[in-house]
Amino acid sequence: MKDTLTRTAPIFYDVMGNKVDFRPEMPPLNQIAGAPKAFYTYHWEFGDGNFSTQEKPKHKYKNNGEYTARLWSTNNYDNGKPPTSRPEKVKITSVGIDGSSASIDTSEENNPSLFIENEHLIIRTNRDPLPDEEMVLITSYKNTKDYVTSGSLYLFYNDKKFKDNNFILEDTRLHNGETIAPADPMFATEFEPDHSNSFVAGTQTNPLLNKKISQDSTKRLVLPVTLEESKGMYRNHQLIEFENMQPGEERHIFRTLKTTPEMLKDTSALVTLRTIYVPDKNYGNHTVKDTELEIVTSHDPNKMSSNGTILNYRLVRFKKVKFKVKFQNNGEGPANTIRLEVDTPEMFDKSTLEVMEMYPECPICPKEREVNYSCLDTIIKKDKIIFTFKKIYLPGTAQKNVIERDSTKGFVKYAMKFGDDFHKKNTRSRTAIYFDKNEPIITNYSTTRFMTGISIGAKAGYIYTPSKDKSREVFAGITVSPFKTYRGYFQTEFYVSAASFEELKKFETSDLNDVGIENIQRLSEKNKENNITAYLVPISYRYNLNNFLAIGAGVQLKLDFQSKIATETEGEAYLNIPGEGVIRDESNDTFQTTECTDNFANFNSGVFIGVNVGAVRIGPSVGVRYVFNFNEPTSQLQAYAIWKF
């Protein structure tokens, strides 16, 4: 049962000159039964543009002033809500004019660089997004040029492919003179590329495998094209502009994103944020980072996710579906072998497997021979894929001297295509994670789902009405149904028919005249009926037994747009004379023609059952249907051909 009570983690600190020791007072953890040992992770902001992920960080302020320290703590393997921490004001008064302070150890490294060689943009979060919970997005950027620059940073969020917004941008904390630009000056400026740099349009850089979240990074030249593309993918954006950034300077921007209650509640789904870094506003050169975030219902570092939450069935055969398995070593020592056994539905073509990224980073193991270096082995079986990290070193969270918990995490990101003959079925996959010889940890299910899609069908055929003579009726129309449904689905139909019927009636009338002679009329009445009729099937349920046979039932409504009835009546006269018998009286023969036209008449309703044979999911098929109407004529038989697109 989830904890509905608010837990707090108050901040305490000790000031020694311009050095401050921070510590939180954490509430007890609510251990998830069967999960690894619960623990907290931390994100501290010191109010001067620096941050830390340590539990009890020490920070040195460079200038006097009042700073707001903030803490976000995340409860991993815990059933409760994350604790909240009230921001605390920290006042520094001991920094001298020259920046020195007698009470501080100036030899201590205060804020080591996060960037590796040639890197200038890093995106991090303090936790995975959970519906109706806060998340901090940290954007770190660096001036790698040898001159002072001014530029801009864009954040695009709320993917348009999802029906509802996933994030609300609650707060942006700037510490280096940056400014938030007005709503939409995005496409006003043309830029020339800076060819002195190594920016090449579409060129991939190496991903940050040691960072917490997956980031696809590209360096591009034409900024307006990237902005137009991004605007088409996301509903919201924010533009931040910066000035006077010194060579080699590193800065951090902090944003609080509140995940909405309507956020897609799929624990294997991936949502994305796009960051665009323009390091020099005089040029169009820019870096694009697409950050993938896995939606969670609890904070569990061992997780499986996919970008296949919503797939277009018509187009997916041409694309690869991406999957990601994350893991964390919670042991007291390093793991040397990590095995990931991934349940993989048979509808995937495992021969198309592509390992895209991994951490710890290592080459793919060669087949059929052992090697003495670190590598990732891949074994493909009928219903699973096995990834094995061999001869690696992944620290444990309980290992001595391990401070940075991100160093205990790893992942494999891979992609596959569906097979040639795959059906429109949702899939479920999960992973068993083995650390050395320990018992496995089982992840959540990762699902793939298909958008319903619309299939328009062309339908034409013949209708026979047994109760009417010389029944002739042909029709044509359309059907609307979900695209290529695997088994059961609903279908709507509309078609128009042209019908003709003939009906012949024979009967006799008689009367006596004043002298006792009987006048007899033997009548023949021929009715010719021509109708233009509309048929509507507002709902029917169909079920595909296999690729070639389907059955269905539904409701049919019928209305004659126009009904013309021409009646020809012929009468032969006879006299029945007492004593002489019946004799012909041609002088009194009759012939009469009448015509009647009626519009929007003869409404009828009924139910039907039927069967289809052929390419019943998509393509051509033929079928027969029996209709029982509630009014006359009560029975109809339909034979038709249909082609679904």
C-alpha positions in Angstrom: 0.0 0.0 0.0 1.4 3.4 -0.9 2.2 6.0 1.7 -0.2 8.9 1.4 1.5 10.9 4.2 3.9 13.7 3.3 7.4 13.0 4.5 9.9 15.7 5.2 13.7 15.9 5.1 14.8 19.1 6.8 18.2 20.6 5.8 20.9 21.3 8.4 24.2 23.0 7.8 27.3 24.4 9.5 29.1 27.5 8.2 32.8 27.8 8.6 34.0 30.9 6.9 32.9 30.5 3.3 32.8 26.7 3.6 29.4 25.0 4.4 28.8 21.4 5.5 25.3 20.3 4.5 23.4 17.3 5.9 19.8 16.2 5.7 17.6 14.5 8.3 16.0 11.7 6.4 12.8 9.8 7.3 12.8 6.0 7.5 12.4 4.2 4.3 9.4 1.9 3.5 11.1 -1.1 2.0 9.4 -2.7 -1.1 9.0 -6.4 -0.2 11.3 -8.6 -2.3 13.3 -5.6 -3.7 17.0 -4.8 -3.0 17.7 -2.8 0.0 16.0 0.7 -0.1 18.2 3.8 -0.2 18.0 7.5 -0.9 19.7 9.5 -3.7 20.2 13.2 -3.5 20.3 16.4 -5.6 21.6 19.5 -3.8 21.6 23.0 -5.2 23.7 25.5 -3.4 22.2 28.7 -4.8 25.3 29.9 -6.6 24.9 27.7 -9.8 26.7 24.6 -8.3 25.2 21.3 -7.3 26.0 17.9 -5.7 24.6 14.4 -5.6 26.3 13.4 -2.3 24.3 12.7 0.9 26.3 15.2 3.0 28.1 17.6 0.6 30.7 20.3 1.5 30.6 23.4 -0.5 32.8 26.5 -0.8 31.2 29.8 -1.8 33.4 32.2 -3.7 31.5 35.4 -2.8 29.7 36.9 0.2 25.9 37.0 0.0 22.8 35.1 0.9 22.2 31.9 -1.0 19.2 29.5 -1.2 20.2 25.9 -0.7 17.7 23.3 -2.0 17.5 19.5 -1.7 15.5 16.9 -3.7 15.8 13.4 -2.3 14.6 10.3 -4.1 13.5 7.1 -2.3 14.7 4.0 -4.3 13.0 0.6 -3.7 10.6 2.4 -1.4 6.8 2.4 -1.3 6.4 5.9 0.1 6.4 9.4 -1.5 9.7 11.2 -1.9 10.5 13.4 1.1 10.1 17.2 0.7 12.7 19.7 1.9 12.2 23.3 2.7 14.8 25.6 1.0 17.2 27.1 3.5 19.0 30.5 3.3 22.7 30.4 3.8 24.6 33.7 4.6 28.2 34.0 3.7 30.2 37.1 5.1 33.8 35.9 5.4 35.1 36.2 1.9 37.8 38.9 1.6 38.1 41.4 -1.2 40.7 39.2 -2.9 38.4 36.1 -2.6 40.4 34.5 0.2 39.2 33.2 3.5 41.4 32.4 6.4 39.0 29.7 7.7 38.9 27.6 4.6 41.3 24.9 3.2 41.9 26.4 -0.2 43.6 23.3 -1.5 40.3 21.4 -1.5 38.7 20.8 -4.9 35.3 22.4 -4.6 33.5 21.8 -7.9 35.4 19.4 -10.2 34.6 19.6 -13.9 31.8 17.3 -15.2 33.0 17.5 -18.8 35.3 15.2 -20.7 37.4 16.3 -23.6 35.6 18.2 -26.4 32.3 17.9 -24.6 30.3 21.0 -24.1 26.7 20.0 -23.2 25.4 17.6 -20.5 21.8 16.9 -19.6 20.9 15.2 -16.3 17.9 14.6 -14.1 17.7 13.8 -10.4 15.1 11.0 -11.0 12.9 9.3 -13.6 9.5 10.9 -14.2 6.7 9.6 -12.1 3.2 11.0 -12.6 2.3 13.9 -10.4 5.8 14.3 -9.0 8.6 16.9 -9.3 11.7 16.3 -11.3 14.9 18.5 -11.7 16.5 18.9 -15.1 20.1 20.0 -14.9 21.6 21.6 -18.1 25.3 22.0 -18.0 27.1 23.8 -20.8 30.7 24.9 -21.5 32.5 27.3 -23.7 35.1 25.2 -25.6 36.1 28.2 -27.8 39.2 30.3 -27.2 37.2 33.6 -27.1 34.3 35.0 -25.1 30.9 33.9 -26.4 27.2 34.7 -26.2 24.6 32.2 -27.3 21.4 30.5 -26.5 19.9 27.2 -25.1 16.5 25.8 -26.2 14.4 23.3 -24.3 11.6 21.5 -26.1 9.2 19.4 -24.1 5.8 17.6 -24.3 6.0 15.3 -27.2 3.1 15.8 -29.7 2.9 12.0 -30.2 1.2 11.7 -26.8 -2.3 13.0 -26.3 -1.7 14.8 -23.0 1.1 17.0 -21.8 3.6 15.1 -19.7 5.3 18.1 -18.0 4.7 21.5 -16.6 7.8 23.8 -16.4 7.3 25.1 -12.8 10.6 26.9 -12.2 13.9 27.9 -13.9 16.9 28.9 -11.7 19.6 30.9 -13.5 22.8 31.9 -11.7 25.1 33.4 -14.4 23.2 36.4 -15.8 21.2 34.3 -18.3 17.8 35.6 -19.4 14.6 33.8 -20.5 13.6 35.2 -23.9 10.1 36.1 -25.0 7.7 33.5 -26.2 8.7 32.9 -29.8 11.6 34.7 -31.5 12.8 31.4 -32.8 12.8 31.8 -36.6 13.7 35.5 -37.0 17.4 35.2 -37.7 19.4 33.6 -40.4 22.8 32.2 -39.5 26.0 31.4 -41.3 27.8 28.2 -40.3 31.1 28.6 -38.5 33.4 26.3 -40.6 36.3 26.8 -38.2 34.6 24.3 -35.9 34.2 20.6 -36.4 30.4 20.8 -36.6 29.0 18.6 -39.4 25.3 18.3 -40.1 24.0 15.0 -38.9 27.3 13.7 -37.5 26.9 11.6 -34.3 29.1 12.2 -31.3 29.8 9.5 -28.8 27.0 9.2 -26.2 27.7 9.9 -22.5 27.6 6.3 -21.4 28.5 7.2 -17.9 25.6 9.6 -17.4 22.3 8.7 -15.8 20.1 9.0 -18.8 20.3 8.2 -22.5 21.2 11.1 -24.8 21.4 11.1 -28.5 23.7 14.0 -29.6 24.1 15.5 -33.0 26.0 18.5 -34.2 24.3 20.5 -37.0 24.8 23.6 -39.0 21.4 25.0 -40.1 19.6 26.2 -36.9 16.2 27.3 -38.5 15.7 23.8 -39.9 16.3 22.2 -36.5 14.0 24.7 -34.8 11.2 24.1 -37.3 11.7 20.3 -37.0 11.6 20.6 -33.2 8.5 22.8 -33.2 6.7 20.1 -35.2 7.7 17.4 -32.6 6.9 19.2 -29.3 4.1 21.4 -28.0 6.2 23.7 -25.7 9.6 25.2 -25.6 11.7 27.7 -23.6 14.6 29.8 -24.9 17.4 31.0 -22.6 20.1 33.5 -23.8 23.5 33.9 -22.2 26.2 36.5 -22.5 30.0 36.9 -21.9 30.9 33.3 -21.3 34.6 33.0 -20.8 36.8 30.4 -22.6 36.6 27.2 -20.6 33.8 28.4 -18.4 31.2 25.9 -17.2 27.7 26.9 -16.2 24.6 25.1 -14.9 20.8 25.8 -15.4 18.3 24.1 -13.1 14.6 23.6 -14.0 11.8 22.0 -12.0 9.5 20.0 -14.1 6.2 18.8 -12.6 5.0 15.6 -14.2 1.2 15.9 -14.8 -1.3 13.5 -13.4 -2.4 12.7 -17.0 1.2 11.6 -17.8 1.2 8.5 -19.8 0.9 5.8 -17.2 2.9 3.1 -18.9 5.8 2.0 -16.9 7.8 1.0 -20.0 7.2 4.1 -22.0 9.9 6.6 -23.1 9.2 10.4 -23.3 11.8 12.8 -24.6 13.2 16.2 -24.0 15.2 18.1 -26.6 18.0 20.5 -25.8 19.6 22.7 -28.5 22.8 24.5 -27.6 23.9 27.4 -29.8 27.4 28.3 -28.3 27.9 31.4 -30.4 24.9 33.4 -31.6 26.8 34.8 -34.5 26.7 31.4 -36.2 24.2 28.7 -36.8 26.3 25.8 -35.5 24.5 24.0 -32.7 24.3 20.8 -30.8 21.1 18.8 -30.4 20.6 16.4 -27.5 17.4 14.2 -27.3 17.1 12.9 -23.8 15.0 9.8 -23.2 13.2 9.5 -19.9 11.5 6.3 -18.7 8.1 6.7 -17.0 8.0 4.9 -13.7 5.5 4.1 -10.9 8.2 3.8 -8.3 11.9 4.6 -8.3 13.6 1.3 -9.2 17.1 1.5 -10.9 16.5 -2.0 -12.5 14.1 -1.4 -15.3 13.2 -2.2 -18.9 11.7 0.4 -21.3 10.9 0.9 -24.9 10.0 3.6 -27.4 7.3 1.2 -28.8 4.6 2.3 -26.5 2.6 3.7 -29.5 3.5 2.4 -32.9 2.0 3.0 -36.3 1.3 -0.5 -37.7 1.4 0.6 -41.3 4.9 2.0 -41.0 6.6 0.0 -38.2 7.8 -2.7 -40.5 10.3 -0.2 -41.9 11.6 0.9 -38.5 13.4 -0.7 -35.6 11.9 -0.6 -32.1 14.3 0.5 -29.4 14.6 -1.2 -26.0 16.6 -0.3 -22.9 17.5 -2.4 -19.9 18.9 -0.5 -16.9 20.5 -2.1 -13.9 22.3 -1.2 -10.7 24.7 -3.3 -8.6 23.6 -3.0 -5.0 26.2 -5.4 -3.6 29.0 -4.9 -1.2 31.6 -5.5 -3.9 32.1 -5.1 -7.6 30.3 -7.2 -10.2 32.5 -8.9 -12.8 29.8 -10.7 -14.8 26.3 -9.3 -15.4 23.8 -11.4 -17.4 20.5 -9.9 -18.8 18.0 -12.5 -19.9 15.4 -10.6 -21.9 12.1 -12.3 -22.8 11.5 -11.5 -26.4 8.3 -12.2 -28.3 8.6 -14.4 -31.4 7.1 -11.7 -33.6 10.4 -9.8 -33.5 13.1 -10.7 -36.0 16.0 -11.3 -33.8 18.4 -11.4 -36.7 18.0 -7.6 -37.0 19.3 -7.1 -33.4 21.5 -4.0 -33.1 23.3 -3.1 -29.9 23.2 0.7 -29.9 24.8 1.7 -26.6 25.9 0.1 -23.4 27.6 0.8 -20.1 30.1 -0.3 -19.0 31.3 0.4 -22.5 33.0 -2.5 -24.1 33.2 -4.3 -27.5 30.9 -7.1 -28.6 32.4 -10.5 -27.8 33.7 -12.5 -30.8 31.8 -15.7 -31.5 33.1 -19.2 -30.8 36.2 -18.1 -28.9 37.0 -16.8 -25.5 38.9 -13.6 -25.0 40.7 -12.1 -22.0 39.3 -8.6 -22.3 36.0 -7.0 -21.3 33.2 -7.6 -23.8 29.4 -7.9 -24.2 28.3 -11.4 -25.3 24.9 -11.7 -27.1 23.1 -15.1 -27.4 19.9 -15.3 -29.4 17.3 -18.0 -28.5 13.8 -18.6 -29.7 12.0 -16.7 -27.0 14.8 -14.6 -25.4 18.0 -12.6 -26.0 20.8 -12.9 -23.4 23.3 -10.1 -23.0 26.3 -10.9 -20.8 28.9 -8.4 -19.7 32.1 -10.4 -19.2 35.2 -9.4 -17.3 33.9 -6.0 -16.3 34.1 -3.9 -13.1 30.8 -2.4 -11.9 31.1 -1.1 -8.3 28.4 -1.9 -5.7 26.3 0.7 -3.8 27.4 -0.9 -0.5 31.0 -1.1 -1.6 33.6 0.8 0.5 34.6 4.3 -0.8 31.8 4.3 -3.4 30.3 7.8 -3.2 28.8 8.4 -6.7 25.9 6.0 -7.1 25.7 6.6 -10.8 28.9 4.7 -11.1 27.1 1.6 -9.9 24.6 1.7 -12.8 24.7 0.2 -16.3 22.5 -0.3 -19.3 22.1 -1.9 -22.7 20.2 -0.1 -25.4 19.3 -2.2 -28.5 16.9 -2.2 -31.4 15.1 -4.8 -33.5 12.6 -5.0 -36.4 9.4 -7.0 -36.4 9.4 -10.1 -38.5 8.0 -10.3 -42.0 4.7 -11.9 -41.0 3.8 -10.3 -37.7 0.4 -9.6 -36.3 -1.1 -6.5 -34.7 -0.7 -7.8 -31.2 0.6 -6.0 -28.1 3.8 -7.5 -26.7 5.3 -7.8 -23.2 8.9 -8.3 -22.3 10.8 -8.3 -19.1 14.4 -9.0 -18.0 16.0 -11.2 -15.4 19.2 -9.5 -14.2 21.9 -11.7 -12.7 24.9 -10.1 -10.9 27.6 -12.7 -10.8 26.1 -15.8 -9.2 23.4 -14.0 -7.2 19.6 -14.6 -7.5 18.1 -12.7 -10.4 16.3 -9.4 -10.1 13.2 -9.3 -12.3 12.3 -6.0 -14.0 8.9 -4.6 -14.9 7.2 -5.5 -18.2 8.1 -3.4 -21.2 5.2 -3.2 -23.7 4.7 -2.4 -27.3 1.3 -1.2 -28.5 -0.1 -0.2 -31.8 -2.2 2.8 -32.7 -5.7 1.7 -33.8 -5.4 3.2 -37.3 -8.2 3.4 -39.8 -8.9 1.0 -42.6 -11.3 2.1 -45.4 -12.8 -0.7 -47.4 -14.6 -0.8 -50.7 -17.6 -3.1 -50.8 -19.9 -4.2 -53.6 -22.3 -7.1 -54.1 -25.7 -8.5 -54.7 -28.8 -8.7 -52.5 -31.5 -11.4 -52.9 -34.9 -11.0 -51.3 -36.6 -14.4 -51.4 -40.1 -13.1 -50.8 -40.1 -10.9 -53.9 -40.4 -12.2 -57.5 -37.6 -11.4 -59.9 -35.5 -9.8 -57.1 -32.5 -7.9 -58.5 -30.5 -5.6 -56.2 -26.9 -4.5 -56.6 -25.0 -2.3 -54.1 -21.7 -0.5 -53.5 -20.3 1.3 -50.5 -17.6 1.7 -47.9 -16.6 0.1 -44.6 -14.6 1.7 -41.8 -12.8 -0.4 -39.3 -9.5 -0.5 -37.4 -6.5 -1.2 -39.5 -5.5 -4.9 -39.8 -6.8 -6.0 -36.3 -5.5 -9.3 -35.2 -8.7 -10.9 -33.8 -11.9 -9.1 -32.8 -12.9 -5.6 -33.9 -15.9 -3.3 -34.6 -16.8 -2.2 -38.1 -19.2 0.4 -39.6 -20.6 0.2 -43.1 -22.6 2.4 -45.5 -23.7 1.5 -49.0 -26.3 2.4 -51.6 -28.2 -0.1 -53.7 -30.3 0.0 -56.9 -33.1 -2.6 -56.7 -35.9 -3.8 -59.0 -38.7 -6.3 -58.1 -41.7 -7.6 -60.0 -44.9 -9.0 -58.4 -47.8 -10.6 -60.2 -51.2 -11.0 -58.6 -54.3 -12.6 -60.1 -57.8 -12.4 -58.6 -61.4 -12.3 -59.5 -64.4 -10.0 -58.7 -68.1 -10.5 -59.5 -71.5 -8.9 -59.1 -75.2 -9.5 -60.2 -77.1 -7.2 -62.3 -80.9 -6.5 -62.1 -81.8 -9.4 -64.4 -79.8 -12.0 -62.5 -76.7 -12.1 -64.8 -73.4 -12.3 -63.0 -70.7 -9.9 -64.2 -67.2 -11.5 -63.6 -63.9 -9.7 -63.9 -60.7 -11.9 -63.9 -57.9 -9.4 -63.0 -54.1 -9.7 -63.5 -52.1 -7.0 -61.5 -48.4 -6.6 -62.2 -46.3 -4.4 -59.9 -42.9 -3.2 -61.0 -40.8 -1.7 -58.2 -37.6 0.3 -58.6 -35.8 1.5 -55.4 -32.7 3.5 -54.6 -31.9 2.3 -51.0 -29.4 3.4 -48.4 -28.1 0.7 -45.9 -26.3 1.6 -42.7 -24.5 -0.8 -40.4 -23.9 1.4 -37.4 -22.1 -1.3 -35.6 -21.0 -4.9 -36.2 -18.5 -7.1 -34.5 -16.1 -9.1 -36.5 -13.7 -11.8 -35.5 -10.8 -13.1 -37.5 -10.4 -16.8 -36.9 -7.1 -16.8 -38.9 -5.6 -15.0 -41.8 -8.2 -16.2 -44.2 -11.5 -16.8 -42.4 -13.6 -14.3 -40.4 -17.1 -14.3 -38.9 -19.3 -11.4 -37.9 -22.7 -10.1 -36.7 -24.3 -6.8 -36.4 -27.3 -4.4 -36.8 -28.5 -3.2 -40.2 -30.7 -0.2 -40.9 -32.5 0.3 -44.3 -34.3 3.3 -45.9 -35.5 3.8 -49.4 -34.3 7.2 -50.8 -36.7 6.8 -53.7 -39.3 4.1 -54.3 -41.2 4.0 -57.7 -44.0 1.5 -58.1 -45.7 1.1 -61.5 -48.9 -1.0 -61.5 -50.5 -2.5 -64.7 -53.9 -4.0 -64.1 -55.6 -6.1 -66.9 -59.2 -7.3 -66.5 -61.0 -9.9 -68.7 -64.9 -9.7 -68.5 -67.2 -12.7 -68.4 -71.0 -13.1 -68.1 -72.5 -16.0 -66.2 -76.0 -16.3 -67.7 -78.4 -18.7 -66.0 -79.1 -21.7 -68.3 -76.2 -20.8 -70.7 -73.1 -20.8 -68.4 -70.1 -18.5 -68.5 -69.4 -16.7 -71.8 -66.7 -14.1 -72.7 -67.6 -10.4 -72.8 -64.7 -8.6 -74.5 -66.6 -5.4 -74.6 -66.1 -4.9 -70.9 -62.4 -5.8 -70.7 -60.3 -3.2 -68.7 -56.7 -2.1 -68.7 -55.3 0.4 -66.2 -51.7 1.8 -65.5 -50.8 3.7 -62.3 -47.5 5.0 -61.1 -46.5 6.0 -57.5 -43.3 7.6 -56.3 -42.4 7.9 -52.6 -39.2 9.4 -51.1 -37.5 8.5 -47.8 -39.9 5.7 -47.1 -40.0 2.0 -46.1 -37.6 2.2 -43.1 -36.6 -1.2 -41.9 -34.2 -2.6 -39.3 -32.7 -6.0 -38.6 -29.8 -8.1 -37.5 -27.4 -10.2 -39.5 -24.7 -12.9 -39.3 -22.0 -13.6 -41.9 -18.7 -15.0 -43.0 -15.7 -13.8 -45.0 -13.1 -15.8 -46.8 -9.9 -14.3 -48.3 -7.5 -11.7 -47.0 -9.7 -10.9 -44.1 -7.3 -8.5 -42.3 -6.3 -6.4 -45.2 -6.8 -6.8 -48.9 -9.5 -8.6 -50.9 -12.1 -11.1 -49.6 -15.6 -12.4 -50.4 -18.4 -13.0 -48.0 -22.1 -13.9 -47.6 -24.5 -12.5 -45.0 -28.0 -13.5 -43.9 -30.2 -10.5 -42.7 -33.3 -10.9 -40.7 -35.5 -7.7 -40.8 -38.1 -6.9 -38.2 -40.5 -5.7 -40.9 -41.5 -7.1 -44.3 -39.6 -8.3 -46.3 -38.1 -10.2 -43.3 -35.2 -12.1 -45.1 -32.3 -11.0 -47.2 -29.2 -12.8 -48.5 -26.1 -10.8 -49.4 -23.1 -11.9 -51.5 -20.3 -9.4 -51.8 -16.7 -8.7 -52.4 -14.6 -6.3 -50.2 -11.2 -4.8 -50.4 -9.7 -3.3 -47.3 -7.0 -0.7 -47.6 
